[in-house]
Amino acid sequence: MNSSDRPALLTIVLAAGKGTRMKSAMPKVLHQVGGLSLLGHVLQTARSVGSRTTAAVIGPSMPDVAAEAVRMAPGATIFVQESQKGTADAVLAARAAIAAHSGDVLVIFGDTPLIRAETVLRLVAALDRGAEAAVLGFHAKDPAGYGRLITDGMISDGVANLIAIREHKDATTAERKIDFCNSGVMAFRTRNLLEILDRIEANNASGEFYLTDAIGILRKSGSRAVAVSGLEEEMLGVNSRVHLADAEAVFQTRARRRAMEDGATLVDPATVWFSFDTVIGRDVVVEPNVFFGPGVSIGDDVVIHANCHLTGAVVEDGAEVGPYARLRPGARIGTNAKIGNFVEVKNAHFEPGAKANHLAYIGDARVGAKANIGAGTIFCNYDGFQKHRADIGAGAFIGSNSSLVAPVRIGDGAFIGSGSVITRDVAGDSLALARAVQEERPGWAAKFRALMARKKQKDG
């Protein structure tokens, strides 16, 4: 069955956990991996597999989680699980969404950012082959604490008939030897899902309503359930800062490999850090210790030298950045432009061929094509209350150690003498100087040194 022919998909994201092991005032699912919240990763995956409707189940007093869910999945419906009585109870918090839906239902956790879209598609595709429920599992190196998937052996393509799911606390000694474990992610294609969920009882060691019990109820009614095998690293649930670091490491490894497979050279991959939305072109060279924050797009044939930090910036084809450069939000570096060492750019557009080779701050500005910003130049864009823009014309030359007090316009081809403080517009092709007149007093230095030597001798 093609994805376009598949029944509509409702995704229920369970995000009510407080995450006490994170030891944070921030809800667990709002902590970030690759510059995006854990919840954001999950919702992004749901969207990429064609989920049409989203229901987010959150805990009481979690407005920030609700806001993030709606931001990442516009139109998402928010449901509150008033008291945490297990996974089935959490899913039933979204009763209204289930009742209004006709099609497949995906249940996924808001703290599992590493599950790939292709894995979820395999899970949902298992429903196309006649199963009314599919459970995502993995073979654990250490299965202790996980629910076990009891199957009658693999059928094909990592899919097995599922007999039961046994929580670790309720498993027998023999069942605890099974290493095929439950991730908690489940998909259903059944018209009576609410009826099945309402039949789940809390007759277990924890006294909770387990969603996994739905499998036994379905099988007793003659329905088929399957387990779909995925990679263990995908199923990592983030419950602590250690888990968060583990998830970040997996994300970065994936992002680095993807960048290199797409044609970029990472001189030292382990020292390059990507965000969830970083775009890297072909034949890009990235030297060691480079950080790409959210919102960065790099064109083709770009060189990013060592120790650069980029966030919210666009670097166009053939440009060169760094070393030790910082591009802040709104920076746009045009074709073949150059941002050199210890240059900071914020909300400024460098047009093709423009350059600032070293030791400068350029904020809230346009720098025209082939303009040259000298060392030590500062764009004074903030008056303590408001930001102001500077406009530098094509081919203009700004001498070293100059200050441009915005708002100000430097015309095409104009020259600014070194050390100038420019407060008014400068016409094109003119020279502007704004500095104190140099005064020279012959012999003064020698007389001063002699005076100081006598004073020192007298005082000593």
C-alpha positions as CSV (number, residue, x, y, z in Angstrom):
1,M,0.0,0.0,0.0
2,N,1.3,3.4,-0.9
3,S,1.5,6.0,1.8
4,S,-1.0,8.1,-0.1
5,D,-3.5,5.2,0.1
6,R,-2.9,4.5,3.8
7,P,-5.6,5.5,6.3
8,A,-5.2,8.9,7.9
9,L,-2.8,8.9,10.8
10,L,-3.4,10.3,14.3
11,T,-0.2,10.8,16.4
12,I,-0.6,10.8,20.2
13,V,2.5,12.1,21.8
14,L,2.9,11.3,25.5
15,A,4.7,14.3,27.1
16,A,3.3,14.4,30.6
17,G,6.5,13.2,32.4
18,K,8.0,15.7,34.8
19,G,11.5,14.4,34.3
20,T,12.6,14.6,38.0
21,R,15.9,12.8,37.2
22,M,16.8,15.8,34.9
23,K,17.0,17.9,38.1
24,S,15.7,20.9,36.2
25,A,12.9,23.4,36.5
26,M,12.3,22.9,32.8
27,P,10.0,20.1,31.7
28,K,12.0,17.1,30.4
29,V,10.6,17.2,26.8
30,L,11.8,20.8,26.4
31,H,15.5,20.0,26.8
32,Q,17.3,20.1,23.5
33,V,19.2,17.9,21.2
34,G,20.8,19.5,18.2
35,G,19.2,22.8,19.0
36,L,15.6,21.4,19.0
37,S,13.5,20.2,21.9
38,L,13.0,16.5,22.4
39,L,9.3,17.1,21.8
40,G,10.2,19.0,18.6
41,H,12.2,16.1,17.2
42,V,9.3,13.7,17.8
43,L,6.7,16.0,16.2
44,Q,9.0,16.6,13.3
45,T,9.2,12.8,12.7
46,A,5.5,12.5,13.0
47,R,5.0,15.2,10.4
48,S,7.5,13.6,8.0
49,V,5.7,10.2,8.1
50,G,2.5,12.0,7.0
51,S,0.6,12.3,10.3
52,R,-2.4,14.5,9.7
53,T,-3.6,15.0,13.3
54,T,-1.6,15.5,16.5
55,A,-2.7,15.0,20.1
56,A,-0.2,16.0,22.8
57,V,-0.8,14.6,26.2
58,I,0.9,16.8,28.9
59,G,0.8,17.1,32.6
60,P,-0.9,19.7,34.7
61,S,0.7,23.2,34.6
62,M,2.8,22.7,31.6
63,P,2.0,25.7,29.4
64,D,5.5,25.8,27.8
65,V,5.1,22.2,26.7
66,A,1.7,23.0,25.2
67,A,3.1,26.0,23.4
68,E,6.0,23.9,21.9
69,A,3.6,21.3,20.7
70,V,1.5,23.8,18.9
71,R,4.6,25.6,17.5
72,M,6.0,22.4,16.1
73,A,2.6,20.9,15.0
74,P,0.2,23.7,14.2
75,G,-3.3,22.7,14.9
76,A,-2.3,20.1,17.6
77,T,-4.8,19.4,20.3
78,I,-3.6,19.5,23.9
79,F,-4.9,17.1,26.5
80,V,-3.9,17.0,30.2
81,Q,-3.3,13.8,32.1
82,E,-4.3,15.0,35.5
83,S,-2.8,12.1,37.4
84,Q,-0.2,9.7,36.0
85,K,-1.6,6.2,36.2
86,G,0.3,4.6,33.4
87,T,0.6,4.7,29.6
88,A,-2.9,3.5,28.9
89,D,-4.3,6.2,31.2
90,A,-2.2,8.8,29.3
91,V,-3.5,7.6,25.9
92,L,-7.1,7.8,27.2
93,A,-6.5,11.4,28.2
94,A,-6.8,12.0,24.4
95,R,-10.1,10.1,24.3
96,A,-11.8,12.9,22.3
97,A,-9.1,12.9,19.6
98,I,-9.4,9.1,19.2
99,A,-13.2,9.2,19.1
100,A,-13.1,11.8,16.4
101,H,-10.5,10.0,14.3
102,S,-11.0,7.4,11.6
103,G,-7.8,5.7,10.6
104,D,-4.5,4.6,12.1
105,V,-3.3,5.7,15.5
106,L,0.4,6.1,16.4
107,V,1.4,6.4,20.1
108,I,4.9,7.8,20.6
109,F,6.8,9.3,23.6
110,G,7.9,13.0,23.7
111,D,11.3,12.1,25.1
112,T,12.5,9.8,22.3
113,P,14.1,12.2,19.8
114,L,16.2,9.6,17.9
115,I,13.5,7.5,16.2
116,R,13.9,7.9,12.5
117,A,11.0,8.5,10.1
118,E,11.9,5.4,8.1
119,T,11.5,3.3,11.3
120,V,8.1,4.7,12.0
121,L,7.1,4.1,8.4
122,R,8.1,0.4,8.8
123,L,6.0,0.2,11.9
124,V,2.9,1.7,10.3
125,A,3.5,-0.4,7.2
126,A,3.1,-3.5,9.3
127,L,-0.6,-2.6,9.7
128,D,-1.0,-2.8,5.9
129,R,-0.2,-6.5,6.1
130,G,-3.1,-7.4,8.3
131,A,-2.1,-6.5,11.9
132,E,-4.3,-4.5,14.1
133,A,-1.5,-3.5,16.3
134,A,2.3,-3.1,15.8
135,V,4.9,-2.5,18.5
136,L,8.3,-1.1,17.9
137,G,11.0,-3.2,19.6
138,F,14.8,-3.5,19.8
139,H,17.4,-6.0,20.8
140,A,18.9,-4.6,24.0
141,K,22.5,-5.1,25.1
142,D,21.2,-4.9,28.7
143,P,17.5,-5.6,28.8
144,A,17.1,-5.1,32.5
145,G,14.1,-2.8,33.3
146,Y,12.5,-3.1,29.8
147,G,9.3,-4.8,28.9
148,R,9.9,-8.0,26.9
149,L,8.3,-8.8,23.6
150,I,7.3,-12.4,23.5
151,T,7.0,-13.6,19.9
152,D,6.8,-16.8,17.9
153,G,9.9,-15.9,15.8
154,M,10.6,-13.5,13.0
155,I,8.6,-13.6,9.8
156,S,10.5,-11.3,7.5
157,D,12.1,-7.8,7.4
158,G,12.4,-7.6,11.1
159,V,8.7,-8.3,11.8
160,A,7.4,-11.0,14.2
161,N,4.1,-12.2,15.4
162,L,3.6,-10.8,18.8
163,I,2.1,-13.0,21.5
164,A,2.4,-10.7,24.5
165,I,4.4,-7.9,26.2
166,R,5.6,-8.5,29.7
167,E,6.7,-5.7,31.9
168,H,10.0,-6.4,33.6
169,K,8.5,-6.4,37.1
170,D,5.9,-9.0,36.0
171,A,8.2,-11.2,33.8
172,T,9.2,-14.7,34.8
173,T,12.8,-15.7,35.1
174,A,12.7,-17.2,31.6
175,E,11.0,-14.2,30.1
176,R,13.7,-11.9,31.6
177,K,16.3,-13.7,29.5
178,I,14.6,-12.4,26.3
179,D,16.6,-9.4,24.9
180,F,13.9,-8.3,22.4
181,C,12.5,-5.3,24.3
182,N,9.5,-2.9,24.0
183,S,10.2,0.7,23.1
184,G,6.7,1.7,24.0
185,V,6.0,3.1,20.5
186,M,2.8,1.4,19.1
187,A,0.6,1.7,16.1
188,F,-3.1,0.6,15.9
189,R,-5.5,0.0,13.0
190,T,-8.7,-1.0,14.8
191,R,-12.1,0.6,14.9
192,N,-12.7,-0.1,18.6
193,L,-9.4,1.2,20.1
194,L,-11.3,3.1,22.9
195,E,-13.2,-0.1,23.8
196,I,-9.9,-2.0,24.1
197,L,-8.2,0.8,26.2
198,D,-11.2,0.9,28.5
199,R,-10.8,-2.9,29.2
200,I,-7.3,-2.5,30.5
201,E,-7.0,-3.1,34.2
202,A,-4.3,-2.2,36.7
203,N,-3.7,-5.7,38.0
204,N,0.1,-5.6,37.9
205,A,3.0,-5.0,40.3
206,S,2.9,-1.2,39.7
207,G,-0.8,-0.8,40.0
208,E,-0.8,1.1,36.7
209,F,-2.8,0.9,33.5
210,Y,-0.3,-0.5,30.9
211,L,-0.9,0.3,27.2
212,T,0.9,-2.9,26.5
213,D,-2.0,-4.9,27.9
214,A,-3.9,-3.9,24.7
215,I,-2.0,-6.6,22.9
216,G,-3.3,-9.4,25.0
217,I,-6.9,-8.0,24.7
218,L,-6.6,-7.9,20.9
219,R,-5.2,-11.4,20.6
220,K,-8.0,-12.8,22.8
221,S,-10.4,-11.3,20.3
222,G,-8.7,-13.1,17.5
223,S,-6.8,-10.0,16.1
224,R,-3.2,-10.1,15.0
225,A,-0.4,-8.1,16.6
226,V,3.2,-7.9,15.4
227,A,6.6,-6.6,16.7
228,V,8.8,-4.6,14.4
229,S,12.5,-4.5,15.1
230,G,14.5,-1.3,15.1
231,L,17.9,-0.2,16.3
232,E,18.5,0.2,20.0
233,E,20.0,3.7,19.7
234,E,16.8,5.0,18.1
235,M,14.8,4.0,21.2
236,L,16.8,5.9,23.7
237,G,14.4,7.7,26.1
238,V,15.9,10.8,27.7
239,N,15.4,10.6,31.5
240,S,18.6,12.3,32.8
241,R,21.3,14.7,31.7
242,V,23.5,11.7,31.0
243,H,20.8,10.3,28.6
244,L,20.6,13.8,27.0
245,A,24.3,13.8,26.3
246,D,24.0,10.3,24.9
247,A,21.2,11.4,22.6
248,E,23.3,14.4,21.5
249,A,26.2,12.2,20.6
250,V,24.0,10.0,18.4
251,F,22.4,13.0,16.7
252,Q,25.8,14.6,16.0
253,T,27.2,11.3,14.6
254,R,24.3,11.0,12.2
255,A,24.5,14.7,11.2
256,R,28.2,14.5,10.5
257,R,27.9,11.4,8.4
258,R,25.0,12.9,6.5
259,A,27.0,16.0,5.7
260,M,30.0,14.0,4.5
261,E,27.8,11.7,2.4
262,D,26.3,14.8,0.8
263,G,29.6,16.1,-0.3
264,A,31.1,18.1,2.5
265,T,34.6,17.7,3.9
266,L,34.8,17.7,7.7
267,V,38.5,17.9,8.6
268,D,37.9,16.6,12.1
269,P,34.3,15.4,12.2
270,A,34.2,14.8,16.0
271,T,34.8,18.6,16.6
272,V,32.0,19.9,14.3
273,W,28.6,20.4,15.9
274,F,25.4,20.6,13.9
275,S,21.8,21.7,14.6
276,F,18.7,19.9,13.5
277,D,18.2,22.2,10.5
278,T,21.7,22.9,9.4
279,V,22.1,22.9,5.6
280,I,25.5,22.2,4.1
281,G,26.2,22.4,0.4
282,R,28.6,20.4,-1.8
283,D,32.4,20.8,-1.8
284,V,32.2,22.6,1.5
285,V,35.3,22.4,3.8
286,V,34.7,22.7,7.5
287,E,37.8,22.8,9.7
288,P,38.0,21.7,13.3
289,N,36.0,23.2,16.2
290,V,33.1,24.7,14.3
291,F,29.6,25.1,15.8
292,F,26.5,25.4,13.7
293,G,23.5,26.7,15.7
294,P,19.9,26.7,14.5
295,G,19.1,28.4,11.2
296,V,22.3,28.0,9.3
297,S,22.5,27.4,5.6
298,I,25.9,27.0,3.8
299,G,26.1,27.1,0.0
300,D,28.5,25.2,-2.3
301,D,32.3,25.6,-2.3
302,V,32.4,27.4,1.0
303,V,35.3,27.2,3.4
304,I,34.6,27.5,7.2
305,H,37.9,27.8,9.0
306,A,38.6,26.6,12.5
307,N,36.9,27.8,15.6
308,C,33.9,29.6,14.1
309,H,30.4,29.9,15.7
310,L,27.4,30.4,13.4
311,T,23.7,30.8,14.3
312,G,20.9,32.0,12.1
313,A,23.2,32.8,9.2
314,V,23.3,32.2,5.5
315,V,26.7,31.7,3.7
316,E,26.4,31.8,-0.1
317,D,28.5,29.9,-2.6
318,G,32.3,30.4,-2.6
319,A,32.4,32.5,0.6
320,E,35.1,32.1,3.2
321,V,34.6,32.4,7.0
322,G,37.1,32.5,9.8
323,P,39.1,31.4,11.6
324,Y,37.6,32.5,14.9
325,A,34.6,34.3,13.2
326,R,31.1,34.7,14.7
327,L,28.0,34.9,12.5
328,R,24.9,35.9,14.5
329,P,21.2,35.8,13.4
330,G,20.5,37.7,10.3
331,A,24.0,37.5,8.9
332,R,24.1,36.9,5.2
333,I,27.5,36.4,3.5
334,G,27.3,36.8,-0.2
335,T,29.0,34.9,-3.0
336,N,32.8,34.9,-2.7
337,A,32.6,37.3,0.2
338,K,35.2,36.9,3.0
339,I,34.7,37.1,6.8
340,G,38.1,36.8,8.5
341,N,39.5,36.1,11.9
342,F,37.8,37.6,14.9
343,V,35.1,39.3,12.9
344,E,31.5,39.3,14.3
345,V,28.6,39.9,12.0
346,K,25.0,40.4,13.1
347,N,21.9,41.2,11.0
348,A,24.1,42.4,8.1
349,H,24.3,41.5,4.4
350,F,27.7,41.2,2.8
351,E,27.1,41.4,-0.9
352,P,29.3,39.4,-3.4
353,G,33.0,39.9,-3.0
354,A,32.7,42.1,0.1
355,K,35.2,41.4,2.9
356,A,36.1,42.1,6.4
357,N,39.4,40.3,6.9
358,H,40.0,40.8,10.6
359,L,39.1,42.3,14.0
360,A,35.7,44.0,13.2
361,Y,32.1,44.2,14.3
362,I,29.5,44.6,11.7
363,G,25.9,44.9,12.9
364,D,22.6,46.0,11.3
365,A,24.1,46.9,7.9
366,R,24.5,46.3,4.2
367,V,28.0,46.0,2.9
368,G,28.1,46.5,-0.8
369,A,29.7,44.3,-3.4
370,K,33.5,44.3,-3.2
371,A,33.6,46.7,-0.3
372,N,36.5,46.3,2.1
373,I,36.1,46.7,5.9
374,G,39.4,47.4,7.6
375,A,40.8,45.9,10.8
376,G,39.4,47.2,14.0
377,T,36.3,48.8,12.4
378,I,33.2,49.0,14.6
379,F,29.7,49.6,13.3
380,C,28.1,51.6,16.2
381,N,24.5,50.4,15.7
382,Y,23.0,50.8,19.2
383,D,22.4,54.1,20.9
384,G,21.3,52.5,24.2
385,F,17.7,52.5,23.2
386,Q,17.3,51.5,19.5
387,K,19.3,49.8,16.7
388,H,20.2,51.8,13.6
389,R,21.5,50.6,10.2
390,A,24.6,51.5,8.2
391,D,24.7,51.3,4.5
392,I,28.1,50.8,2.8
393,G,28.2,51.2,-0.9
394,A,29.8,49.0,-3.5
395,G,33.6,49.2,-3.7
396,A,33.8,51.4,-0.6
397,F,37.0,51.2,1.5
398,I,36.7,51.6,5.3
399,G,40.1,52.3,6.8
400,S,41.4,50.4,9.9
401,N,40.2,51.4,13.4
402,S,37.2,53.4,12.1
403,S,33.9,53.8,13.9
404,L,30.7,54.2,11.8
405,V,28.0,55.7,14.0
406,A,24.6,54.6,12.5
407,P,22.4,55.6,10.9
408,V,24.9,56.5,8.3
409,R,25.4,55.9,4.6
410,I,28.8,55.5,2.8
411,G,28.5,56.0,-0.9
412,D,29.8,53.7,-3.6
413,G,33.6,53.9,-4.0
414,A,34.1,56.2,-1.0
415,F,37.2,56.0,1.2
416,I,37.2,56.4,5.0
417,G,40.5,57.3,6.5
418,S,41.9,55.1,9.2
419,G,40.9,56.0,12.7
420,S,37.9,58.1,11.7
421,V,34.7,58.4,13.6
422,I,32.0,58.9,10.9
423,T,28.7,60.4,12.1
424,R,27.3,61.8,8.8
425,D,26.7,60.4,5.3
426,V,29.7,60.2,3.0
427,A,29.2,60.8,-0.8
428,G,30.3,58.3,-3.3
429,D,34.0,58.4,-4.5
430,S,34.9,60.9,-1.8
431,L,37.4,60.7,1.0
432,A,36.2,61.2,4.6
433,L,38.5,62.0,7.5
434,A,37.3,62.5,11.1
435,R,40.0,62.5,13.6
436,A,42.1,64.9,15.7
437,V,44.9,66.9,14.0
438,Q,48.3,65.3,14.8
439,E,50.7,67.5,16.8
440,E,54.4,66.9,17.1
441,R,56.8,68.5,19.8
442,P,60.4,67.9,18.8
443,G,62.7,66.7,21.7
444,W,59.8,66.4,24.2
445,A,60.2,62.6,24.8
446,A,64.0,62.9,25.6
447,K,63.3,65.8,28.1
448,F,60.5,63.8,29.7
449,R,62.7,60.7,30.2
450,A,65.5,62.8,31.8
451,L,63.0,64.5,34.1
452,M,61.5,61.2,35.3
453,A,65.0,59.7,35.8
454,R,66.0,62.7,38.1
455,K,62.7,62.4,40.0
456,K,63.2,58.7,40.5
457,Q,66.8,59.2,41.7
458,K,65.7,61.9,44.2
459,D,62.8,59.8,45.5
460,G,65.0,56.7,45.9
